[in-house]
Amino acid sequence: MKIRTDLLDKNSAKGIEVLQLTSDKDVTGSHVYMEAQIFTPDSKRFVLHRSANSHGSNHHDPKHQYLVCDIEDGCRLTPITEEIGATAPSVTPDGQFMYYFVNETEINGGRLILKRVRLDGSDRGTIMVVDTELPGTRFRPSRIYSLSTISSDGKRLALPAFMGDGQTAEMPPFGMMVFDLDNANVQLVISGPTWCNMHPQYSRSLNPEESHDILIQEAHSYAANASGEITSKPDGKGTDIHVIRDDGTNFRTMPWGRDGNERCQGHQCWRGRSHWAITSTHTHQPPEAQLIEGLAVPDAGHLGLKTPEAVRNELSREFPSKYFYQITPGASGSSNHISQAPLTVKSYFYHFATDIEGRRIITDAAPLDNGGRIFVAELGEAGKDPLKNFRLLLNPHNGPYSKTPESCHIHPFLSPDGTMAFFNSDESGISQAYMIRGL
């Protein structure tokens, strides 16, 4: 761990301290993902990984490991996995265990191993092995997604994967599995060609009914080949976001995007333990990227913000003008829609996360060609209030923004208690993981 006062400048919020958590000169370090459930509830320990990037890892990489960071012990990092192919960790809601998968799959074969281990590395065991077709289907999982999600009662774990057979070249299926952790069984709850980048997120609500809800992303217009490799990305109205019960029923829509002007970026999260969720958008006019919260409503055919009974609240509508910036066409961090310049961009947010109470939010923001910016703000009454008390934490000095899997994305998030922030940057030359305390 290194203290990095050099990453603060005159514009940074007062009283904060920046720590570099990983620092191997030849091996990357990264946080898992903004919405990944990798923290203990007391905000004292969390999981990150080495030889990884902002979007996951290579499951053939022998250097890849998950690490436990003990914040109270000087941010000491201790390896918790050694298996090649370890992926998709989730820390249990009580903070005692980490579930993870060992990916030994291949298309139409191999095996997927679900394991559990205490955060001190003890009591490691195999929960189940998937090495046949999923129950009631002809599908076998492969190309395992790098993010899993665990229910707030710790009883169920969801994981997406490719479900193709390697032969079906036209619109091969992807899907999401839900594992019953007490009974060691698994069910495929949704599948189809548009579920290739699901970002599944179990509700954090403690309400027994809401605890079965999973926020998922549908990638309209994506196309994959028979091997599950993405060959084209969305156009037209773009992706939309849904909520589904973890038995595959009660399919709902979040009222965002798909009207020809507003598009979902593909970043979303629950607002703490509430049943509200937040997304970041792109709009053609004005050329901005806003943060918008909403409630799930009955699906009416992938209509996005035009879904009947839509309930929305633009959280970023009072972003302070002192943070507006000028943009030039073609600059990285600019919107592809911008055809005239120079112009003033009021807001352009990307990735974000809240604390567990849904009272504080952290987000990265453009201009990314100058290293990016990280802000925190306060959340008010859900469905009504805009974000208040924006504070610029720092410029993380991240390199040029790229959508390639290997590129470093800032991906900021908060500890459950909202007192610490975390982000990635390649300012050192390669991706490393950082922490901010003193919020």
N, C-alpha and C positions, 0 to 999 in steps of 0.2 A: 504494500500500500504506500502510495506517495501523496503528500499534500501538494496540490497544484494551484498555488496562489497566482501563478502566471496566467491562468485561464480567466481570471477576474479582471475587470477594467472599471473605468469611472462610471460606466452605465450599469454595472451589475448591482443587484440588490445588496443592501448593507447587511453585514452580520453573517453571511453565508461562507461556507468553507467547501472547497472542491477536493475530492480524493480520487486518485487513479487506482482502481482496484486490481487490474491485471496489467502486467508490464513486460512480459516476455518479448524480447526484441524480434524473435523469429516465429512466434506462434500467436495467432490472434486470440483475443478474448472478447466476449460479447454477453450482454444480457439475453435472456431467453426470448421474451417478447412483452409488449406493454401489458396485454391482458392475461398473460400466463399466470397461473396460480402457483407462484413459487415462493411466497413469503409465509413465515409463521405468523399467527394472528397477533403476537405481541410485538411485531416489528423488530425482532432481534436477530433473526437469521433468514437467509434467502438463498436460492439456488441460481447460479449462472453457469456459463461453460467456456471452455478453452478449445482452441482449434475449431472455431465456429464463426459464423457471420450473423448479421442481423436477422436473417431469415431461416437459420437452422444450421445443419452440418451435413457432411458427407458420411453416410452410414458405413462406408468402408474405411474411414480414416482411423488408424490406430491411435492417433494423438488426441482424438476428441474425448473429453471427459466433462461430466457435470461436477461442479464444485459447490460446497456449502460455504457461504460467507458468514462468519460470526462477527457481527458488528460490535458487540461489547468486548470482544477479544481482539481489538485492533484491526478488525476486518480480515482476520485470518481466513485463508482459503484452504479447504480440506477436500480432496477428491472423494466423491461418493459413488462413482461408477468406474468400472474398469473394462466392461464388455465393449467390444467393437459392435457398433450398431445401436448403442443406447440412444434413446430419443424420447421426445414428448413427455417430459416430467410434469407431475402435478403434486403439490404438497397438500396433505390432508388438512381439512379445516381446523383440526385441533393442533396442527403443527408437529405431530409426532412422527409421521411417516412421509415418504415420497414414493408415489407410484411412478413407474416408467416402463417403457417398452424396449425390448431388444429386437431390432428389425433384422431378421434373417430371411425375409420374404424374397421371392422372385415372382414374376408374372405367372400366375396359375400354379404356384408351388411355393416351396420353402415353408417357413414358420414364423409366427409372430408370438413373442413371449412377453407376458405381462408380469412384472415383478414389483415387489414392495420392499422397502428398506427404511429403517429408522434413520433420522438425520445425523445420528452419530456414527452411522455405518454398520450398526449391528442389526441382528434379526432379519437378515436378507432372505427372501424366499420367493419362489415362483407361485403366482396365483393361478395362472392358466396358460395353456399353449393353444394357439389357433394354427392348425396345420391341415385343415380340411375345409370344405365348403361351409360357409356360414349357415346356421340352421334355417331351413326353409327356403334356401336360395341355391343358385348355381355359381355363386361368386366366392372367390378367394381374394383376400386383401393383399395388395402390394403397393409400392411407392407410398409408403406410410407418411402421413402428414406429420409435421414436426411439432404440432401443438395438440395436447390433449386438454380436457377440462373436467373438473370433478364437481359433483353436486355439493350443495352447502351442508348436507347431512353426511357427506363422506361415503355414501352408499353406491354411487354410480359414477362411471367414468366414460366420457365420449371421446371418440377418435375417428377422424376421416381417413380415407385411403382410396386408392384406385381399385376398381372392381373389374377391370377388363380382363379378357382371356388371352390377349396378345394376338388374336386373330380378327376381332371385330374392328375394322378400320374406320367405320362411319359412326361417329358419336358414341364412343365407348363410355361405359358408366363409371362414375365415382360414387361414393356414398359415405355414410357415417354410421359407425358401430357404437352401441352403448353396452358397456360391461356392467353386469351386476356383480359388485365386489364381494358381497356376502356369500353368494351362491356360485360364484365363479362360472358364469355363463355370459353369452354375448348374443345380441340381436342386431341385425341391420335395420335401422329405422327409417332411412330415406336413401334413395339412390337415383341416379340419372346423369346425363352428360354435363349438366350445368353446375355440378357440386364439386368442382375441382379445386376450389380455394375457399373453404368454408369458414375459417376463423371461428370455430365453435366456442361458445362461452355460456356455461351454465349460469343461470341466475344466482346471485349471491344471497337472495332473499332467504330468510329463515322460515317464511310461511310454507307449510308443508305442500300446498298446491303449487305455489310459484317456484318452489325448489326443483320442479321437474322441467321448467322452461329452459330451452337452449336458444341463444341468439346465433343465427347462421347467415352466411352470405351466399347468394346465388349469382354465379358469373354468367349472365346471359351473353351469348355470342362468342364465348370462348370455344375453341376447338382443340381436340387432342387427337393424336394418332393412336394406332393399335397398342403402342407401348405405354400410353398414358402421358407422353410428352406433349406439352402445350405448344400448338403450332400457330395459333392466332389469338389475339386478345380482344376484349369487348369493344364494340363500336355502337353507334346508334344511341339508344337510351341508357346503356350501361347496366351495371350490376344493381341488384336491389337486396334489401336485408329483410330477413324473416325471423319469426320466433316459432318454434315447434316444441310440442311436448316430447319428452324423451322416450315415449312409446310409439312415436311416429304420427300421433294425432294432433288435432287443434293447430293446424297450420295457419299462421297469421303473417301480416305484413307490417313493416315499419314504414311510415309515410314520408319517405325521402326519395328524391331523384325521379328519373324516368319520365320527365315531362318535356324533354327536348331542350331544356335550359339547365336545369340542375342535375348533376350526376353525383352519385356516391363515389368517394375515393376508394372505398373498401377498408376503411378503418372505422371501427365502432366499438362501444363497450357499454355495459350496464352502468347506470349512475349509482355507484355504491351498492347497497342492498335493496334499492328501490326497484319498482317495475318500469321505471323510465330508462331509456337508453339514449346514447349520444352518438352522432356520426359527424364526419367531416365531409364536405361537399366540394365540388367545383361548379361554378356557374359561368355561362357564356357572358351574360349581362346581368349585373356588372361582373367584370373579370375578377372574381374573388373565390376564396375557399372559406366557408363559414363553418362554425360548430353549431349543430342543431340537435335539440333533444326531441323525443317523441314517445308516443305510446303505441304498442302493437294493436292493430285493428284487424277484423276479419279480412282475409285476402279476397280481392275482387278482380284478380287477373293480372297481377304484377303491374299495377298502376302507380306505384310509388306515392309521391306526394298528392296525387289526385285520387287516392283511395278514399271512398266515402267514410265519413266520420273521423277523418284524420285530425290528430291533435299534435301540434308542433309548437316549438318555441325556439327562436333563433338566439342562442346564448351569446354569440359574439357581436351582437348588434351595437354595443357601446364600447367597442375596442377603442382605446384612447388615440386621438389623432396624432399625438407625438410619436407614435410608433408606425404611422403610415410610411410608405416608402415609394420611391420612383422606380419604374421598371422600363426596360428597353426590350424590344422584340428580339427573341432568340436567346436571351440570357437564361442560363440554367436557373431553375426555381421559378421561372415564369410559366404562365398557363399557355398551353398550345393554342388557346382560343384568341389570344391577344394579337391583333393585327395592326394596331396603331399605337404609337408611343412617341415621346415619353408620356406616361400617365401615372397618376397616383393610385396605388393599390391600398385599399383600406385594411383588408385582412386577408391573410393567406395561411391557414393552419393546415397541418398534416396529421401527425400522430398525437395521441393524447391518452390520458388515463385519470381516474379519480381516486380519492381515498375511499376506504370501505364505508364511511358514513355518507359519502356523496356531497361533501361540503367544500372540497377543494379539488381543483383540476390543474393538471400540468399539460402543456402542449408545446410542440416545436412549430416554428413558423418561418416563412420566407423573409428575406431573400436567402436562398440556399447557396447561391454562388459566392456569398461572402462568409460562408461557414455556418449559417443558420442562426436561429435565436430560440431560446427556451424561456417560456413564461409560466408563471403560476397565477391563478385567479381564484376568487371565491364564488361558490355556487349559492344562489338564493333559493326562493321558493320554486319548486319544480313546476314547469309548465307556464311560468309567469315571468320570473325575473331574468334579466341579463346577467352575464358575468360581471363581477365587480372587483375592484382592487387588483388590477393587472400589475404584476411585477416582472420586470425583465431580470432573469437570473444571470444569464451569461450568453456569450457566443461560444459554442462548443468547438469552433474552428474545424468542423467536419469538411471533408473534401467534396469535390463536385458531385452533385446528386445524380444517381444513376438508378435505373430500375432493374439492373442485372442482379441476380441472386447474391453475387459475391460483394456487391457494393455495401458500404457502411451507411446505415440509416440511424438517425439519432434516437428514435424510439423511446422517448422519455416516459417514466412512470413514477408513482409515489409509493412509499411504504404504506401499509394499511392505516397507520395513525396519521399520515399526511405530514410528518415532520421531516422526512428525507426524500430526496429525489434521485433518480438514476437515469443514466443515458449512455449511449455509445458515441464514440468519435474515432476517426482515423487521423487525428491531428499529429500523432506521433509517427505516422508513416503506415501503420496498419491498424485495424480495428482493435480497440480496447474498451473496457468497461469502466465507468466512472460513477461517482456518487456525490451528491450535494447534501450537506447537513446544515442545520441552523435555519430552516424555513420558518 
